[in-house]
Amino acid sequence: MVRAVRGAIQVDGNDRESIISGTTELVTEVMERNRLTTDEVISVIFTATPDLTAEFPALAARKLGFHDVPLLCASEIGVPGALPRVVRLMAHVAVDRPRQEIHHVYLRGAVALRVDIAQ
């Protein structure tokens, strides 16, 4: 079965270290909470709000061992009043679990984006 896992984190600033460390935290939490290995990850799409331009979030996943997983970075649309400095991800994973057992991860200020499912 293919499932999608969502997640987001608000990072501290538009600098390489903030983007890499925040994305590392997000990817690590998604993997741990869902008991995933990189072999189960089909692909990951990362987005960043338009105010984050200092680094590609996918670099953090590469540093975590996502060497043969297709990764893509894109920019979120610039909606007025939207939460700033947010990295989002949607991972497509091959697991034999029902949708209800997938844990979406929202960290730091990004909890405000989905209070209905944030853990």
Biotite code that builds the C-alpha atoms (Angstrom):
import biotite.structure as struc

atoms = struc.array([
    struc.Atom([0.000, 0.000, 0.000], chain_id="A", res_id=1, res_name="MET", atom_name="CA", element="C"),
    struc.Atom([1.106, 3.555, -0.590], chain_id="A", res_id=2, res_name="VAL", atom_name="CA", element="C"),
    struc.Atom([0.401, 6.116, 2.115], chain_id="A", res_id=3, res_name="ARG", atom_name="CA", element="C"),
    struc.Atom([1.192, 9.825, 2.340], chain_id="A", res_id=4, res_name="ALA", atom_name="CA", element="C"),
    struc.Atom([2.649, 11.336, 5.482], chain_id="A", res_id=5, res_name="VAL", atom_name="CA", element="C"),
    struc.Atom([2.458, 15.089, 6.040], chain_id="A", res_id=6, res_name="ARG", atom_name="CA", element="C"),
    struc.Atom([4.545, 17.270, 8.274], chain_id="A", res_id=7, res_name="GLY", atom_name="CA", element="C"),
    struc.Atom([5.704, 20.824, 8.864], chain_id="A", res_id=8, res_name="ALA", atom_name="CA", element="C"),
    struc.Atom([8.041, 22.808, 11.067], chain_id="A", res_id=9, res_name="ILE", atom_name="CA", element="C"),
    struc.Atom([8.565, 26.511, 11.606], chain_id="A", res_id=10, res_name="GLN", atom_name="CA", element="C"),
    struc.Atom([12.286, 27.250, 11.474], chain_id="A", res_id=11, res_name="VAL", atom_name="CA", element="C"),
    struc.Atom([14.143, 30.012, 13.302], chain_id="A", res_id=12, res_name="ASP", atom_name="CA", element="C"),
    struc.Atom([15.341, 32.009, 10.315], chain_id="A", res_id=13, res_name="GLY", atom_name="CA", element="C"),
    struc.Atom([16.333, 32.198, 6.668], chain_id="A", res_id=14, res_name="ASN", atom_name="CA", element="C"),
    struc.Atom([19.815, 30.820, 7.093], chain_id="A", res_id=15, res_name="ASP", atom_name="CA", element="C"),
    struc.Atom([21.348, 27.515, 6.047], chain_id="A", res_id=16, res_name="ARG", atom_name="CA", element="C"),
    struc.Atom([21.712, 26.153, 9.594], chain_id="A", res_id=17, res_name="GLU", atom_name="CA", element="C"),
    struc.Atom([18.115, 26.920, 10.601], chain_id="A", res_id=18, res_name="SER", atom_name="CA", element="C"),
    struc.Atom([16.696, 25.285, 7.472], chain_id="A", res_id=19, res_name="ILE", atom_name="CA", element="C"),
    struc.Atom([18.914, 22.196, 7.715], chain_id="A", res_id=20, res_name="ILE", atom_name="CA", element="C"),
    struc.Atom([18.456, 21.687, 11.465], chain_id="A", res_id=21, res_name="SER", atom_name="CA", element="C"),
    struc.Atom([14.703, 22.271, 11.344], chain_id="A", res_id=22, res_name="GLY", atom_name="CA", element="C"),
    struc.Atom([14.225, 19.952, 8.387], chain_id="A", res_id=23, res_name="THR", atom_name="CA", element="C"),
    struc.Atom([16.408, 17.318, 10.064], chain_id="A", res_id=24, res_name="THR", atom_name="CA", element="C"),
    struc.Atom([14.211, 17.502, 13.146], chain_id="A", res_id=25, res_name="GLU", atom_name="CA", element="C"),
    struc.Atom([11.056, 17.193, 11.040], chain_id="A", res_id=26, res_name="LEU", atom_name="CA", element="C"),
    struc.Atom([12.249, 14.265, 8.917], chain_id="A", res_id=27, res_name="VAL", atom_name="CA", element="C"),
    struc.Atom([13.593, 12.429, 11.972], chain_id="A", res_id=28, res_name="THR", atom_name="CA", element="C"),
    struc.Atom([10.276, 12.812, 13.818], chain_id="A", res_id=29, res_name="GLU", atom_name="CA", element="C"),
    struc.Atom([8.253, 11.652, 10.791], chain_id="A", res_id=30, res_name="VAL", atom_name="CA", element="C"),
    struc.Atom([10.453, 8.575, 10.421], chain_id="A", res_id=31, res_name="MET", atom_name="CA", element="C"),
    struc.Atom([10.446, 7.704, 14.141], chain_id="A", res_id=32, res_name="GLU", atom_name="CA", element="C"),
    struc.Atom([6.743, 8.276, 14.814], chain_id="A", res_id=33, res_name="ARG", atom_name="CA", element="C"),
    struc.Atom([5.804, 6.176, 11.804], chain_id="A", res_id=34, res_name="ASN", atom_name="CA", element="C"),
    struc.Atom([8.464, 3.488, 12.382], chain_id="A", res_id=35, res_name="ARG", atom_name="CA", element="C"),
    struc.Atom([9.789, 3.966, 8.847], chain_id="A", res_id=36, res_name="LEU", atom_name="CA", element="C"),
    struc.Atom([13.031, 3.080, 7.140], chain_id="A", res_id=37, res_name="THR", atom_name="CA", element="C"),
    struc.Atom([14.359, 4.822, 4.042], chain_id="A", res_id=38, res_name="THR", atom_name="CA", element="C"),
    struc.Atom([13.621, 1.624, 2.080], chain_id="A", res_id=39, res_name="ASP", atom_name="CA", element="C"),
    struc.Atom([9.908, 2.255, 2.687], chain_id="A", res_id=40, res_name="GLU", atom_name="CA", element="C"),
    struc.Atom([10.049, 5.857, 1.461], chain_id="A", res_id=41, res_name="VAL", atom_name="CA", element="C"),
    struc.Atom([9.048, 6.177, -2.187], chain_id="A", res_id=42, res_name="ILE", atom_name="CA", element="C"),
    struc.Atom([9.555, 9.957, -2.511], chain_id="A", res_id=43, res_name="SER", atom_name="CA", element="C"),
    struc.Atom([9.413, 13.179, -0.523], chain_id="A", res_id=44, res_name="VAL", atom_name="CA", element="C"),
    struc.Atom([8.194, 16.585, -1.631], chain_id="A", res_id=45, res_name="ILE", atom_name="CA", element="C"),
    struc.Atom([9.442, 19.491, 0.458], chain_id="A", res_id=46, res_name="PHE", atom_name="CA", element="C"),
    struc.Atom([8.037, 23.002, 0.273], chain_id="A", res_id=47, res_name="THR", atom_name="CA", element="C"),
    struc.Atom([9.261, 26.159, 1.918], chain_id="A", res_id=48, res_name="ALA", atom_name="CA", element="C"),
    struc.Atom([7.509, 29.455, 2.412], chain_id="A", res_id=49, res_name="THR", atom_name="CA", element="C"),
    struc.Atom([8.780, 32.188, 0.063], chain_id="A", res_id=50, res_name="PRO", atom_name="CA", element="C"),
    struc.Atom([10.846, 33.732, 2.882], chain_id="A", res_id=51, res_name="ASP", atom_name="CA", element="C"),
    struc.Atom([13.116, 30.646, 3.072], chain_id="A", res_id=52, res_name="LEU", atom_name="CA", element="C"),
    struc.Atom([15.725, 30.769, 0.326], chain_id="A", res_id=53, res_name="THR", atom_name="CA", element="C"),
    struc.Atom([19.066, 30.073, 2.023], chain_id="A", res_id=54, res_name="ALA", atom_name="CA", element="C"),
    struc.Atom([19.103, 26.288, 1.425], chain_id="A", res_id=55, res_name="GLU", atom_name="CA", element="C"),
    struc.Atom([17.177, 23.400, -0.068], chain_id="A", res_id=56, res_name="PHE", atom_name="CA", element="C"),
    struc.Atom([15.318, 21.454, 2.666], chain_id="A", res_id=57, res_name="PRO", atom_name="CA", element="C"),
    struc.Atom([16.020, 18.203, 0.797], chain_id="A", res_id=58, res_name="ALA", atom_name="CA", element="C"),
    struc.Atom([19.694, 18.527, 1.696], chain_id="A", res_id=59, res_name="LEU", atom_name="CA", element="C"),
    struc.Atom([18.809, 17.603, 5.281], chain_id="A", res_id=60, res_name="ALA", atom_name="CA", element="C"),
    struc.Atom([17.181, 14.364, 4.097], chain_id="A", res_id=61, res_name="ALA", atom_name="CA", element="C"),
    struc.Atom([20.234, 13.518, 2.001], chain_id="A", res_id=62, res_name="ARG", atom_name="CA", element="C"),
    struc.Atom([22.420, 14.002, 5.088], chain_id="A", res_id=63, res_name="LYS", atom_name="CA", element="C"),
    struc.Atom([20.115, 11.602, 6.965], chain_id="A", res_id=64, res_name="LEU", atom_name="CA", element="C"),
    struc.Atom([20.683, 8.844, 4.403], chain_id="A", res_id=65, res_name="GLY", atom_name="CA", element="C"),
    struc.Atom([17.968, 9.423, 1.803], chain_id="A", res_id=66, res_name="PHE", atom_name="CA", element="C"),
    struc.Atom([20.535, 8.805, -0.944], chain_id="A", res_id=67, res_name="HIS", atom_name="CA", element="C"),
    struc.Atom([18.381, 6.867, -3.415], chain_id="A", res_id=68, res_name="ASP", atom_name="CA", element="C"),
    struc.Atom([14.999, 8.411, -2.525], chain_id="A", res_id=69, res_name="VAL", atom_name="CA", element="C"),
    struc.Atom([13.619, 10.920, -5.044], chain_id="A", res_id=70, res_name="PRO", atom_name="CA", element="C"),
    struc.Atom([13.363, 14.319, -3.330], chain_id="A", res_id=71, res_name="LEU", atom_name="CA", element="C"),
    struc.Atom([11.833, 17.533, -4.650], chain_id="A", res_id=72, res_name="LEU", atom_name="CA", element="C"),
    struc.Atom([11.804, 21.075, -3.272], chain_id="A", res_id=73, res_name="CYS", atom_name="CA", element="C"),
    struc.Atom([9.235, 23.700, -4.199], chain_id="A", res_id=74, res_name="ALA", atom_name="CA", element="C"),
    struc.Atom([8.044, 27.050, -2.928], chain_id="A", res_id=75, res_name="SER", atom_name="CA", element="C"),
    struc.Atom([4.702, 27.458, -1.171], chain_id="A", res_id=76, res_name="GLU", atom_name="CA", element="C"),
    struc.Atom([2.439, 30.141, -2.570], chain_id="A", res_id=77, res_name="ILE", atom_name="CA", element="C"),
    struc.Atom([2.819, 33.489, -0.827], chain_id="A", res_id=78, res_name="GLY", atom_name="CA", element="C"),
    struc.Atom([-0.539, 33.813, 0.895], chain_id="A", res_id=79, res_name="VAL", atom_name="CA", element="C"),
    struc.Atom([-0.830, 37.124, 2.796], chain_id="A", res_id=80, res_name="PRO", atom_name="CA", element="C"),
    struc.Atom([-0.838, 36.541, 6.555], chain_id="A", res_id=81, res_name="GLY", atom_name="CA", element="C"),
    struc.Atom([0.369, 32.932, 6.280], chain_id="A", res_id=82, res_name="ALA", atom_name="CA", element="C"),
    struc.Atom([2.695, 31.531, 8.925], chain_id="A", res_id=83, res_name="LEU", atom_name="CA", element="C"),
    struc.Atom([6.272, 32.510, 7.995], chain_id="A", res_id=84, res_name="PRO", atom_name="CA", element="C"),
    struc.Atom([9.437, 30.360, 7.846], chain_id="A", res_id=85, res_name="ARG", atom_name="CA", element="C"),
    struc.Atom([7.703, 27.008, 7.367], chain_id="A", res_id=86, res_name="VAL", atom_name="CA", element="C"),
    struc.Atom([9.155, 23.880, 5.793], chain_id="A", res_id=87, res_name="VAL", atom_name="CA", element="C"),
    struc.Atom([6.537, 21.304, 4.852], chain_id="A", res_id=88, res_name="ARG", atom_name="CA", element="C"),
    struc.Atom([6.885, 17.775, 3.588], chain_id="A", res_id=89, res_name="LEU", atom_name="CA", element="C"),
    struc.Atom([4.736, 15.103, 2.052], chain_id="A", res_id=90, res_name="MET", atom_name="CA", element="C"),
    struc.Atom([6.352, 11.688, 2.032], chain_id="A", res_id=91, res_name="ALA", atom_name="CA", element="C"),
    struc.Atom([4.950, 8.827, -0.005], chain_id="A", res_id=92, res_name="HIS", atom_name="CA", element="C"),
    struc.Atom([5.649, 5.550, 1.781], chain_id="A", res_id=93, res_name="VAL", atom_name="CA", element="C"),
    struc.Atom([5.068, 1.870, 1.053], chain_id="A", res_id=94, res_name="ALA", atom_name="CA", element="C"),
    struc.Atom([3.649, 0.358, 4.247], chain_id="A", res_id=95, res_name="VAL", atom_name="CA", element="C"),
    struc.Atom([0.989, -2.197, 5.114], chain_id="A", res_id=96, res_name="ASP", atom_name="CA", element="C"),
    struc.Atom([-0.831, -0.025, 7.626], chain_id="A", res_id=97, res_name="ARG", atom_name="CA", element="C"),
    struc.Atom([-4.264, 1.563, 7.577], chain_id="A", res_id=98, res_name="PRO", atom_name="CA", element="C"),
    struc.Atom([-4.461, 5.315, 7.067], chain_id="A", res_id=99, res_name="ARG", atom_name="CA", element="C"),
    struc.Atom([-5.489, 5.799, 10.723], chain_id="A", res_id=100, res_name="GLN", atom_name="CA", element="C"),
    struc.Atom([-2.073, 4.508, 11.840], chain_id="A", res_id=101, res_name="GLU", atom_name="CA", element="C"),
    struc.Atom([-0.151, 7.165, 9.913], chain_id="A", res_id=102, res_name="ILE", atom_name="CA", element="C"),
    struc.Atom([1.170, 9.921, 12.172], chain_id="A", res_id=103, res_name="HIS", atom_name="CA", element="C"),
    struc.Atom([1.409, 13.382, 10.628], chain_id="A", res_id=104, res_name="HIS", atom_name="CA", element="C"),
    struc.Atom([3.969, 15.587, 12.369], chain_id="A", res_id=105, res_name="VAL", atom_name="CA", element="C"),
    struc.Atom([3.669, 19.322, 13.026], chain_id="A", res_id=106, res_name="TYR", atom_name="CA", element="C"),
    struc.Atom([6.431, 20.892, 15.124], chain_id="A", res_id=107, res_name="LEU", atom_name="CA", element="C"),
    struc.Atom([7.167, 24.214, 16.786], chain_id="A", res_id=108, res_name="ARG", atom_name="CA", element="C"),
    struc.Atom([4.983, 27.034, 15.463], chain_id="A", res_id=109, res_name="GLY", atom_name="CA", element="C"),
    struc.Atom([3.687, 24.814, 12.649], chain_id="A", res_id=110, res_name="ALA", atom_name="CA", element="C"),
    struc.Atom([1.404, 23.095, 15.163], chain_id="A", res_id=111, res_name="VAL", atom_name="CA", element="C"),
    struc.Atom([-0.954, 26.010, 14.465], chain_id="A", res_id=112, res_name="ALA", atom_name="CA", element="C"),
    struc.Atom([-1.360, 24.816, 10.879], chain_id="A", res_id=113, res_name="LEU", atom_name="CA", element="C"),
    struc.Atom([-3.136, 21.586, 11.832], chain_id="A", res_id=114, res_name="ARG", atom_name="CA", element="C"),
    struc.Atom([-4.171, 21.595, 15.486], chain_id="A", res_id=115, res_name="VAL", atom_name="CA", element="C"),
    struc.Atom([-6.666, 18.868, 14.586], chain_id="A", res_id=116, res_name="ASP", atom_name="CA", element="C"),
    struc.Atom([-3.892, 16.327, 13.862], chain_id="A", res_id=117, res_name="ILE", atom_name="CA", element="C"),
    struc.Atom([-0.718, 17.757, 15.411], chain_id="A", res_id=118, res_name="ALA", atom_name="CA", element="C"),
    struc.Atom([0.813, 15.535, 18.068], chain_id="A", res_id=119, res_name="GLN", atom_name="CA", element="C"),
])
